[in-house]
Amino acid sequence: MNNKDYGEKIFQDDFVKELTKYKWSTPDELNGNLQKVTVDTLINHWRKELNRINADQLEGVALTDDEFKQVMSKVKQINNSYDAAKLLSIEDSKGKIDGIFRTPNPKVTREQITLTIFKKAQVSGGDSSYHIAREVQTENGNRFDIVLLINGLPLINIEQKRADISVSRAFKQFKRYYRDGEFNNNFMAFSQMMVITSETDTRYFATPKSINDFNMSFVFHWSDESNVKITNWEKIIEHFLMIPMAHQMVGDYLVIDEAKDPENRRHLLMRPYQVYALRAIESAAMGWKPHEKAEGGYVWHTTGSGKTITSFKTALFLSTRAGFDKVIFLVDRRELDNRTSENFKAYASYEPVDVDDTKSTYQLKQRLLSKKSGIVVTTTFKLHSLVKEMIENDDVRLRNLKMIFIIDEAHRTTMGQMMGTIKDYFRRKGLFYGFTGTPLFDENNVKGKINEKSELINTTEKLFGPMLHKYTIDEAIADRNVLGFHVDYINTGEFSSYESLKEQLVEKMLFEKPELSKRSVEKRIMSLSDLEVERLSIKYDILAYYDKTHIPRVVSEILANWEEQSQNGFFNAILTVAYKKRVIEYYKEFKKQMEDIYGKKPNVAVSFSFGSEEDEESVDIEFVQEMFKDYAEYTGIEFIAGNKKHGEDAYFEDVVARATRGGSNRNEKNIDIIIVADQLLTGYDSKYLNTLYVDRSLELQGLIQAYSRTNRVYGKEKEFGTIINFKYPKITESTVNEALELYGSGGKNSPAIVDEYDTAISKLRICFDELKLFLPNPTDWGMYEHDEEFKKSFKSIFKAASTQLNTSMQYYVFEWDDNRFGLTQREWMQYIGAYRNLFPRDEPIYDRVVELVSDSKLVGAQRIDEHFLLKLIGQKTRVSNGIQTIDKETLRIIYEQIQELSNMGDNEKAKLLRTFVDTELLEGHVLASIDFDQAFEEWKIERRNDDIKTFATKYGIDVNLMISSVNDYSELQAEIIPLIEEINKNIKFEEANEKLGPNMLKHKMEVLKLVKKEIPAIKKRYK
């Protein structure tokens, strides 16, 4: 029944057979290998399932055609997987479709009913059914390999490939299906998870809500509890696609993020280490094996790996299913309290739980004493104040409640007396679980505290109990769940070289101890490592940093490289310095130096750390007024200095929200650089932060926490986080290695540290050399336009070079070097041109095509593009007898420039322009009364409409509808073909010059495929 090759068919048969071992069944009527199975077949199957699981609601009378039509009308209103996820989670996590009016029937008493379609909690039991559909055909001529149906809903799509084909091909296939409209406003929009698999590799991802959300950076492997990746397909079924796990993945382990920013709203699927951590805490809380009784503990998940989602889901499970009175989520700072509450409320919008934040101790007390279950988010300080009050009043009401405490960023203030008091008060029935990316060990040398048993509590394990699950930085980087770091150590001029420091040390030591022989001192000093020299130079006051000279140098260094480092203001950065006073000095220096910048300047803001709630430092009111005034200039928001609610607090919240949106090139009101002392170095999460500037000392857990602000995954534009240190290069490098050894696999061999710049450039040179060897002259691409073998090889070689260049360009010190690269920038642009011309419809988001100068070539300050050439030709024409003409020498120059436009990758535009010059200008058809560029545009539209008419007439399409569709088509929404339904309705089979099938239905199906390709192509050709 299908055209799969033998290998693919055998793999599918084996895969399905394995699924049936784990509660999946394979009804013959859903097997496309036995007969034709379509999406309509799945819909009819779902109708039967609806009748089954809603038998009581339906009063034994199955849905009539009219009633089911109402159901499908509502289904067609589901825009995408995100909308479907919300529908599947409403009303206590039971998916519902309401407002169905019943057809009059003497056996029916209800006029209107609500149908249940999905129950998260009924895993592997209850009403749930688990069926497999195979080779499902669509109206657009596509075919789904495997669809896993839960209660008849197509919640999991599986695309399979042979062992010799990369699963990335399956990913692109899903994207093509999406572009064809297979997952929008129809039954397949219920899809919540996509799985791409071969015999050697399997990955999964949440079904994207739009075609622009397809991103291989968010496609994951499944792993075992020890974080070992599972690639064997049989093991994948056993651990991941079996029942109940598959049901839980699209139910319990799915998170709906109802974020404030619509751009960030989506549904997410938990990653394996998050699931295992949740289960580990649940097991500890319930006293299940291997625990002998209920006990606390901690989770070590590296910073940036999604602890907020893990902790929320953990809190949700324990608050709704485990019989605890309250789950309290503790943070140690007010700003984290606000942010966590915001995140939790976004995640809880479609969950059967309330998230309460508390503005006062009184409010916290009322929340905890209320009988309503739920999650309470508060600060350690606020809970400590309440506990003290309860102790002073001899009030034991809270002490007797079964409480779960989840502590965020557990490496920070949990060693203080406040946490000790809290733990002591709730010791009878309270269970404490810490989440941290950097647990405290003996090596951290934390002071700690003495408990009531005279025990020193100075590590995370001593405070919370055993480690319940671990996911370290090296594991996360290997999985691409977080990024690695490139760490630069900048000498800002405090010393010229380590040799000069050695010479100064010799002089200093001989001056202080003249009895020593010069030779022995020189021998000792010259044998020292650079690290030892740095340390000794500090001891002898030879190496020191003075703010008066150091701060201007750092600011100058940042500003000089800002445009490249931020990728023209797309990403942003944090500058962290020691002490609030230095934050202010840095801010003033930025303002001073930016006065000399012409054109666009980076938006700079400061954020002070107010410490804990009982220790808030004050700042000079005049500076705050100045800072707020500067901030208002680019944001348009004015804050009131000295007013806590409408001043500093509101300002901080706005700074955090604005900074998470990226740099000022994304929005002119965004922030480019934030100067901080301690704030935002933990708990702050933004994929748009790509750089951390450091002008201070950071130690162990503090260093990893701060560096990890830059490690959030974004896409090909951000291959790693960049850290730029401005003090004590070798001492800082040693500290970095020490921190990585403690929290990862250690030192320069750690996957946390990416290639050195020289290594990256060596790899780039190899790629460029291979490219030049394969195609010595990129302007010769036309010779190979129809050579498919050549194109396949060229594409592979070019993409490797492009990817390596993309990575190299993100290093702080990157600059084009013709000699080192073995290629000039102009030659690279010509290779980009060759690629564009050979693959005009390729998808650069996956091919990682790096462009250095947009889609044109720089000549001095002028771009050689279509607009430049039109202007040039218009200036060079002369008027003769009422028409525009041109002389031979100018014509020769214009032909050269048109060829250059083709070499840069705009061959289609170049051909159009050459045709216009040859057939219109040289033939005397361009009147003197019209501007040349206007004449070209009018000619282009006329020619475009002729192309549309030819295509439409060939297949019986309404010409006017096709023209309107091309006019309305936008590359920003590439998957949407305007008026496609109207075009389909108005196709006239009998008028088609070329019929693509024996009947109207087959003809329409084939024509629509062509239309979906032709409209974008025409739009691009005549853009």
N, C-alpha and C positions, 0 to 999 in steps of 0.2 A: 504494500500500500504506500510505500515511500521510497525515496531514492537514496537512502543512506548506504554507504559502502558496507561491506561485510564486517569489517573490524568494528565500526561504530555500532552496528546492529547487535553484534555479539556482546559488546560492552554494555549496551543498554539492557539487553536481556539479563545479563549477570547482575547488573546494578539493581534492577527491579526485583529479581529473585532474592537478592540479599535484603532488600527493604521489607519483603514479606515475612522475614524472620522476626521483625520487630513491630508487629501489629498493623502494618500497612496491607491493604488488600487491593487486588487488581481486577475489577469487574471487566468482563469481556467487552461490554458496550462502551468502555472508555479506552479501549486499546486500538489505537490508530493503525497498528500493524495487522489487525484483523478486518477492520472496515474503516470507512471514513469517519473520523472524529473531528468535529469543529467546535468552536467556542459556543455555538448554539447547543451542541450536545452537552457541554458542561452546564450551560444555563438550565437545560431541561432536567439534568441530574440534580442541580441545586434546588429546583422546584420540588422535587420529590423529598429532598432532605428538609426543606422548610416545612412541608406537610408533616413529616415525621416528628421533628423536634418541637413543633407548635401544635400538636394534636389537641391538647387541652384548650388552648386559645382559640383554635379553629372549630372547637366543639364537634370534632369528628367529621367535618365537612371540608374536603380539600379545597385549596385555592382555585377559583374559577379563572378562565382566561382573562377576564376583565380585571379581576383582583391582582393577578400576577403581572398584568400590564402596568398597573399602578406601582407595583414593587419595582419593575424594571425602569419605570420612569424616574424613580428616586435613585436607582443605581446609576443611571446615566448622568445624574447631577454630581456624582463623585468625580471631582477634577483629577485626583491623583492618589498615590499611595498614602500620602500624609492625611488627606481628608478621610480616606478609608480607615486609617489607623484610629482616628478620632471616633468614627462611627462604631468601630469594633470595640471601643473601650467605654462607651457611655453607660450610665446607670449601673454602677457597681461592677464595672468591667464585664458587662454583658452587652454585646453588640445588639442593637435594636434598629428596626425600621418601623416607624410609627405612621399613623394617619392613613391606614388602609381601610377604605370603605367596603363593606361586605355587600355582595349581591344578595338581594332579597331571597330568603329561603326559610321555609317553615321550621327547619331544624336549627336555625341560627338565631340567637337572641341578641348578639352584640352587633351594633351598627358599624362600629369602628374598632379596629384592633391594632395592637403593636406586636410585631413578629420578632422573636429572638433569633439572631443569626450566628452568635458566637459566644462561648462561655470560657473565659480565661481559666477559671478555677477547675473546670471539669476536664482535667488532664488524664488521658488514658482511662476514661470511665464516664459514667453518666450518659448524657445524650451524644457524646462526641463520636464521630465516625472518621475514618482515615482511609481515603481511596487514592489510587494512582491513576492519572490519565497520561496516555502516551501519544506522541505524534499528533498534536492538536493543531489543526489547520485554521487559519484566520481568513477574513474577507480580503485582506491585503496580500494574500498569497504567501504569508509567512507560516512557519511551523514550529511550535514549541516542542522540545524533546520530551520533557517530563514536567507535569504539573501535579503537585501534591495538594490534595483537597482535604480540608478539615471541615466537616459538616457541609461539604459540597462547595466551600469557598476556595478559590484558587490562591491560597496564601503563600505558597512557595513554588517558585519557578526554577527549574534546573536545566542548564544548557550543557551538553556534553561534547567533548572533542576526543579524537584519537590520541594515543600516547605521544605521537610525534608532532602534535600541534599544541602550541601554547594556549593556556586557558585565557590569555588576554584576547584571543580571537573570539572566544565565547562572550567575553565582556563587550567587545565591539558589536557583536551580534545582538546582544540585548539592547545596546544603544540604538542600533538600526531599527529594531522593533519599536523602540520608544518613539523614534522619529516618525515612524509610519503610523503613530497614533494607537498602538496596541494597548497602552496602559493608561489612557486618558478617557474619562467620561464613558466608561463601558464596564462590563463585568470584570475584565482583567485588571481594572484599577484596584481591586481588592488585594492584589499582590503586595506582600509585606517583606519578603526576603527573596533574593536572587542568589543562586548557587551556580558557580562555574566549575566544572570538574573534568578531569581526564583520569586515565589509569594511574598517573603519577603525581597529580596535584589537584587540590580542591581548595576553593576560597568562597567566601560568602560576603554579602553586603545588603544593607537595607535598600529596598526598592526606591530609587530616587524619585523625588517629587517633580522634577523637571529634567529635561535633557541636559541642561547646564549643570546639574548636580551629579552627573556621572564623573567620578574621579577615582582613578586607580589607587590614590593615596588612602582611600577609605574602603579598601577591599581587604579582607582579613582571612588568615588561616585559622583553623581550629587547633587547639593544643590540649595536652593532658594537664593534670593538676601540677606537674612539675615544670610547666611551660615549655614542654618539648613539642615541637610542631608535628601535627599528624598530616601526612600526605597520602597515605594508602587509602584508597576509596572504601575498602571494606571496613577499615577502622573508623573512617569518617561516619559511615552509616551506624556503626556500633555505638559511637560516642556522641554523635551530633544530630543525625537524621532519624534516629530511632524514636519511638514513642515511649516515654512522654517528652523527651528532650526537644524534638522538633516543634511540638505544640507549645512548650514553654518558651522557645525562642521567639515565636510570634505572639506570645501572650505575656507571661511573667517577666521575660527578659527583654521586653521591648519597652522603650521609653519614648513618650511623646513630649517633645520640647516646645512648649507654647511660649517661646521667647518674646520679649517686648519688640525686638526688631524682626519684622516679618521675614527678612532675608534669612534669619537663622532658625526659623520654625521648620521642624522636620521630625520624623520619627527615627529613632536610633535603635540599633541592636547591640546588646552587651557583648563584650569581647570575652574570650574564654577565662582569662585571669580574673575578670570582674565577677563572672558567675561563680568561680571556685571560691573567691573571697566571701561572697554572700553566703554560700552554702557552709563555709567553714565557721562563720560567725553564728549562723542559725544553729549549727550542730553544737557549738560551745554553749549557746544560750539555753538550749533545750537539754543539755547534758547527754547528748547522743554520743555513741562511740566515735572516736577513741577516748572521749572525755568521760571520766567516772562520775562527774557531777557538773551542774551548770557553773561555768566560770568565765572570767573575762579573758582578754587577750588583745593582740594588736595585729594590724594588717600593714605590711610594708609594700606599698606600690609606688614605684618611682614617680616623682613629680611630673605632671603633664599626661599621665596615663588614664585620667578620667576617674579620680577618686570621688568626685562629687556625685557622679552618677551611681557609682558603687555604693557609696554611703547612703544615698537617697533610697535606692532599691532595698538595701538592708533595713533601713528604718521603716520602709513601707511593709516589708514582710513581717517584721517583728511587731509592728503596731496593729496589723490587721489579722494575723494568722496565729500568733503565738501566745495570746492571752496575757500580755503585759499591760499594765495600767497606762503607762506613758512611755514614749520614746523621746528622749531629749538630745538634741544635737547641739553640742557645745563648741563655740569658737572663742578665741581669746581677744578678739578686737571688734569694736563696734562696726567698722567698715565691712569686716568679713561676715558679721551678723546680718547686715543689710543685704550683702551680695548672696550669701547662702540662702536666706529667706526668699530672695527673688528667684534664684535657681530652683529651689525646692518647689516653690509655688508654680513655676513654669512646668516642672515635671509632674506635679500633682494635679494639674487641671483636669485630667481625665482618669484619675485614680480614686478609689473609695476611701480617701483619707484627707483630713484637713491639716494644713501647715499653719501654725500660729507663730508669729513673732511677737515679742513683748517689748513695750516701750518703757516699762518701769518694773521695779521689784514687786509692787502690789499686783500689777497685771500678770506677772509671771506666777505669783502665788495662786491667783484665781484660776489660771489655766491649768496648773498642776493639780489643784484640788477638784477641778470639775470632773464629772464622771465620763465625759466624752473622751473617747480614745483619739489618738492622733499624734502628730509630730510637733514638738515645740522647739523652736530655734532660739537660742539665747547665748549670752556671753558668760564666760567663767566668772567674771567680776559680778555680774548681776545675780547669778545663782549663788555665789559665795555670800553676797549680802543677804539674800533670802535665808540661807542656811544659818547664818549668824543670828538673824532675827528669830528663827524658829528655836534655836538653842537657848537664846536668852529668855524666851517666853516659855521654855520647857514644852514646846509644841512638837509632838511626835507624829502628827497626821501624815506628813510626807514620808517619814522614815519607814512607815509600815506598808507603803505602796511598792508593787513590783515595778521597778524602773529599769529601763535600758538607757545607758549614757553612751553616745557616740561622740568621740572627741576628734575634731578636725585638726590637721596640722599638729599632731600630738608630740612633735619634737620640741615645741617651743616652751610655753609657760607652764606646762603640766608639772614641772619639778618644783614649783613654788608652793608656799604654804596654803594658798587658796584651794588648790586641788586636793591637798592633803585633808583639809577640813571637810570638803565636799565628800570625799571618799569615806571618811570616817563616819559622817552622818548617815550615809546611805549603805553602810557596809552589810546590813542584815539582808536586804532584798535587792540591792542595786547591783547591776552588772555593767562594767565599764569596758568599752572597746575603742582603741585608738587607731586612727588612720594617719599614716605618715609616709612621705617619700624618703625621709632621712631619719631613721630611728637613732636614738642615742645609745652608744655602746660605751664600754669602759674607755676606749680610745678617745672619746670626745672630752674626757676630763671635766664633766659637768659637776658642779658643786653638789647639787641634789639637796635632799633633806633627810632628817632622821624621823622615822615613824614612831608610832606608840609602842612598838616592840623593840625600839632602839636599833632598828635596821637602817642602813644607809640606802636610800632610794635615789639612784643616780643614773639609771638606764631605763629605757622604754619597757624592757621586759620586766624589770623589778616593779615598775609602777602598774602595768596593766596585766601582766601574765604572759603566757607563751605566745610566740609568733604563730598566727593562724594561717597566714598565706603570704608568699613573697613574690614580687615581680620587680626585678632590679633594672637599673638604667641600661645595662648592656643587653639584657633580654628585650627590653622595650625598643631599643634602637635596632637590634637585629630583626625584630618584627615590623619595623617601620611604624610603630605606634607613637613614637616620639622621634625627634631629630637628634643627630649628634651635634657637637660644637666644633667650631673652628676658633681657636684661642690665639689672639695676637697679643704681643707684649711690646709696647711702644716706649722707646726711650725719648723723652721730650726734651733732651738736651742737658740734663743735670750732670751727665758725664759723657765724654767723647767715646771711650772704649774701655773694655776691661783691662787692657794693657796699661792705659793711663791711670786707672784706679790702682793697679799693682805698683806702679811707680810712685804714686802718692803715698801708698801704704808703707813702702820701703822708707821714704823720707820721714814719715810720721813716726815710725817705730824707732828709727835711728835717732830722731830728735828726742824722743822720750826716754830711750835707753841707749845713750851714746857708747856704753861699754860693749855693746854687741858689735860683732864684725859685720861690715857691709855685705860681704860675700855670703855669710850664713843667713842673713836676713833676706837677701835677694833669692837665695836658693829655696828658702822656705816659702816665700810669697809667690815665686814663679811656679811653684808646684801646685798651688791651690786651684781648685775648680772655680768657674765663674760664680757659682752659687756661694762658695766659701768667701770669695772676694767681696761679693755684695754684703754679706753678713758682717765681715770684718770692717768694711768701709763705713757701715752704719755705726759700729761700735766706736770707731775712731773719728766720728763726725766728718768724714770725708764725703759721704753720700747722704744728702738731705734734700727734701723737697720744700721749697718756700712758695707759699701761695701767691705772693706778689708777682713772681715770674712764671710759676708752674700753671696756674689757672688760665692765664691768657694763652699759653702754648697749647693746652688741652683743647680749649674752645676753638682756637685757630685750626687745629688738626681736625676736629669734628666738622666744622663748617666747610673746610676745604674739600672734604670727601663726602659731604652729606648727600649730594644729588645721586652719586653712584651707589652709595651704601643703602639708601632708602629706595632705590630703583625709581628715581624721580618722584619721591614723595608718596609712593604706594604703601610702603611699610613704615613703621615708626620705631622709636628707640627709647630706652631708659638710660639716664646717666645717674649712677649712684655714687655719692661722695660721703665722707665721714662728717658728721655733725651738721646741725641745722644752720649754723652760721655760714658754713661753706656752701650750702645749698643756695643761700641768699647771694653770696659773693659770685658764684657761678652764674646765677640768673642775671645779675647786673653786668657781668662780663659778656654774656651772650647779647644782651641789649646793646652794649657799647659796640661790639664788633659788627653786629648786623646793621648798624647805621651806615656802614660803608658798603653794604651789599646792594647792588642795583638789581631790580627785578624781583622775582618771588623769593621771599625769605621763609625759613621754616617757622612753624608755630611752636613756640616754646612755653611750657608751663612748669610750675613747681608743685610738689605735693609733700607737705610736712607730715612726719610721723608723730601723731599725738600721743603715742605710747599707750599704756593701759588706761582705763577709765579714771583711775584715781590719781594719775600722774600726767596731767596735761600741761605741756609747756606753753608759754605765751610767746607771741611774736610781735615785734614793733608794729603798732597799728598803722603807721604811715607807710611801711613797706607793704602791708596787706592791702591797703587802699590802692597803692601803685600797681600791685600785682593784679588785683581785680579789674582795674581800669585797662591794663594791657590785655587781659583775657577777654574783656568785653569787645575789644577792637576787632577780633577775628571770630568770636562766637556770637556776638550780639546779645549776650546775657550778662547782666550786671548784678553782682553780689554785694551784700552790705557788710562792710568790715565791722567787726565787733558784735555782730548779730549771729549768735551760734546757729540758729535754725536756718536763717536766710543768708548766712555768710559762709563761714568755714566748712560746716557740715555739708551744706548744699553744694558748695564749690567742689569739695572732694568727690561727692557722688557724680557730679557732672564730668569732672576730669576722668574718672574711671570709665564711665559710660562712653565718653567721647573717644578716649584713647583706644578702646577695644574695637573701634570702627576703622582703624588704619590711619595712614597719613593724609596730609592735606590735599594730595592729588586725587584721592578718592572723594573727598568733600573738603572744600576750602575752610570749613569750620572745625575740622579735625585737628588733633594735636600731633606734631611730629616728634618732639623731644620732651620728655618729662624728667625733671631733675628731682631726685629724692635722696633722703638719707637712708631710711629703713623701709618706708612704706612701699607697697607693691612688689617687694622682693619675695614675698610668699603669698600664696593664695590668689595672685592675679593671673588671669588666663586670657590670652589673646593670640590668635593665629597670625595677626598682622604685626606683631612685635618680632623683628628679626635681628635686633642688635641691642646688646647691653654694654654700655661704656662704664668702666670701673676705675674710680680714682680713690681707692681705699683698700684696707685689708679685709679679706673675707676668709673664714675658717670652716673647714669640713662641711657640716650640715648647712651652714649659712651660705657657703660657696655654691654647693649643689643646688640649693633652693633658688638662689639668685640667678645662676646660669640657666636654670631650667625655665625661667620666664620666656626664653627665646626658642624653646624646643617644640612648640606646638606645630603639628603638621598642617601645611597649607596646600602645596602643589609644587609643580616643577619650578616655580619662581623662587621657592625657598627650600633649598636642599639641606641646609643646616642653620643653626643659630650662630651668630657671630658675637664673640666676646672680645672686647678691646680693653686691655689693661694699661694704665698709664703710670704705674708705680712699681719699682723693684722687680724688674723682669724675671730674674732667675728665682728669686724667693717666691714670687707668685706662681711661677711654673711648678716649683716644688710642691707648693700647697695644693695646686690643682691635681697633681699626680697622687698626692696623699689622699685627697678627698675621693678621687676615682677608685683608688685601691680599696677604700673602706666601703664605698657604696656601689661599686661596679666590679669590673675585672682588673682595673688598675692601670695607671700610668699611660704612657704613649701607646701601648698596645691595646688600650681600651677602645671598643667600638664607639665610645662616647666622643672620641677625638677623631675628626675626619683627616684626610690626607693633608700633609704639609703643602703649602702653595707650590713649591718647586716640583713636588711629586705630581700634583694636579696638572701643572703645565707640561711636564714630561709626557703624561698620558695624552694631553691635548695634541702635542707635536706628533705623536705616533698616529693619532686619528687623522690629522691634517695631511701627513705624508701619504697615508693610505688613500685618502681622497684624491690627492694630486696624481698619484700613480694610476688610479683607476680612470680618472677623467682629467687629463692634463690641462685641457682648455675648457672651462665651464661654458663658454659661449658656443661650443660645438654640440650642445644638448640636442639640437634639432636632428642630428644624424641618427639619434637613437630613440626618437619619439615613438616608434612602433616596434622597438626591440624589447620584448617583455622580460627576457632573461637579464639584459643589461639593466633595465629599470629596477628590477627586483634587487639586484646586487647594489646598484647605486643608492637606492633608498636605505638599505641596511647600513652602508658605510656612512652616508650623509647623516643619518639619525644618530649614529654613534658619536660622530664629530660634534653634532649640534648639542647633544646631551652633555658631553664633556665640556664644551664651551660654556653652556648654561651654568654648570657647576663652578667652573673656573671664574666666571664673571662675578660670582657672589662673594669672592674673597675680598677682604678690605683693601689689599694691595694691588688688585688687578688693574692692569693697563695693557693696551694692545702693544705687542712687541713683534714687529715684522721678522726680526732675526730669530728670536726664540721660537716663534710659532711656525716659521717656515711658510708664512702666508700673509699677504697684505690684507688689510681690512676691505679694500675694494674687491680683491679676488674672492674673499669670503662672501661678500654681497652677491657676486656673480654666481657662486655656487648655490646660494639661496635662490637666486633667479632661476637657475637651471632646475632646481627641485620644484619650484612653483610651476614652472612651465611643463615639466614632465608629469606632475601630479596636481593639476589645477583644482581638483575637488577634494584633496586630502584634508584630514582633520588635524591641524597643528597642535591642538590641546593634547593629543596623544602622541604625536610625532615629535613633540618637543623641539619645534623649529625655533631657533633663536635668531632674532632680527636685531641688528645693532642700530640701524638708522631707518626705522619704520619701513615703508614699502617703496623707498626711493633712494637716490644716491646724492650725497652732499657734494656740491662743487662750491668751495668757498662758503658763502652764506646762502647759496641758492640750491633748491632741490630740483633734480631732474625728474619730473613726473608729468602726468597728463596736463595738469593746469599750467605748469611752466612752459611746456611745449606749445600749448594753445596761445599763450600770451606772446611767446617768441614769434610764432608764425604770424599772428595778428599784427605785430609791430613791423615785421619785415615785408608784408605785402604792399604792393603799390596799386593805385587805381588807374585803370585804362578803359575808356569807353563804358564807364558805369559798372565795371566788374573788377574783382580783386585778382592781381597777378603776382608772380614771383620770379626772380631771376635765377639762373642756373647755379651760381655759386651758393646762394642762400639755400636753394633746394638741396644741394649736396650736404650742407651742414645740418639741415633739418632731417634728412634721411639718416645721418649718423646719430643724431640725438634720438630718433625713433628706434633705431637699432639698440642704442644704449638702454632705452626704456625696456625693450624686450629682454636684454641681458640681465636686467635687474628683476625679472620675474613677471613682468606685465606684458606678456606676449600677446594676449587677447586685445588689450588696449592699444598696443603698438600696431597690430594688424588693422584695427578699426581706423586708427589715425592715418596710417599709410594709405588705406583704401580711400578715405575721404580726400586726402591730398591728391591722389592720382585721379579719382573719378569726378571730383567736384571742383577743387581749386584749379588744377591744371586744365580741366575741360571748360573752364570759364563759367561755372554755374554758381559761384559765390558773388552775390551782388555787393556793390560798394556801400549800399545803404544799410547793411547789417553787420554787426560785429562778428569777427571770425568765430569766436567761441560760441556765440549764440547760433550761428549757422551750423556749426558742428553738432550742437545739442539737438537742434531740430531735425537734422539729418539722422542722428542716432535714434531718436524716438521713432521716426518714420521707418527706418530700417528694422528696428526692434519689433514694431507692430507688424511689419511684413513677415518676419520670422514667426511671430505668434500666429498670424493668419495661416501661414503655410502649415504649421504644426496642427492647428485646430481643425482646418479643413480636411487634413489627412485622416483624422480620427473621429470626425463628427462632433467636435466640441464647439460650444458657443464662443465665438471670437471675443465678444465684448466682456463676457465673464472672465475669460482667460486674461485679457488685458488688465482688467480691474484687479485680478488676483496678483499679477506681477507688480502692479503699482503698489499694492498694499503689503506685499511680502517684505519681511524684515529679517535680516541675518541675526539680529539680537534674539529673535524667537524662531530659530531655524526649523524647529520641528512643526511649526504651525503653517499650513498652507491655506491662505485666506480663500473663502468661498468654495472650499473643496466639495462640500455637500451639494451646493447649487450647481457646480460644474458636473458632478456625478448625475444629478437629476436630469440635466438638460443635454446629456450626450444622446445624439441621434444616430443609432446604429445603421439605419438605412441610408443616411447621407455620408457615411464615412467612405473615403476613397480607399482606405486600407482597413480591412476588418481583421481584428486580432483573435477572433474566436467564432465558433459556429452559431452563437446566439448572443443576444443582448447582454446577458449576465456575464458570460466569459469575456466578452469584448470590454465591458466596463471595468472589470477587475484588472485586466491587463493595461487598459488606458490610464487608469488611476495611478498605477505604478510609474508609468512614463511621465504623467503630469507632475508627480511629486519630485521627480528628478529634473524635469525641464524648467519648471518655474524658477527654482533657485539658480539654475544654470543661466537662464536668460537674464535674470536680475543681475547676476555677477558680471556677465558679458557686457552688458550695457550700463553698468553702474556709473 
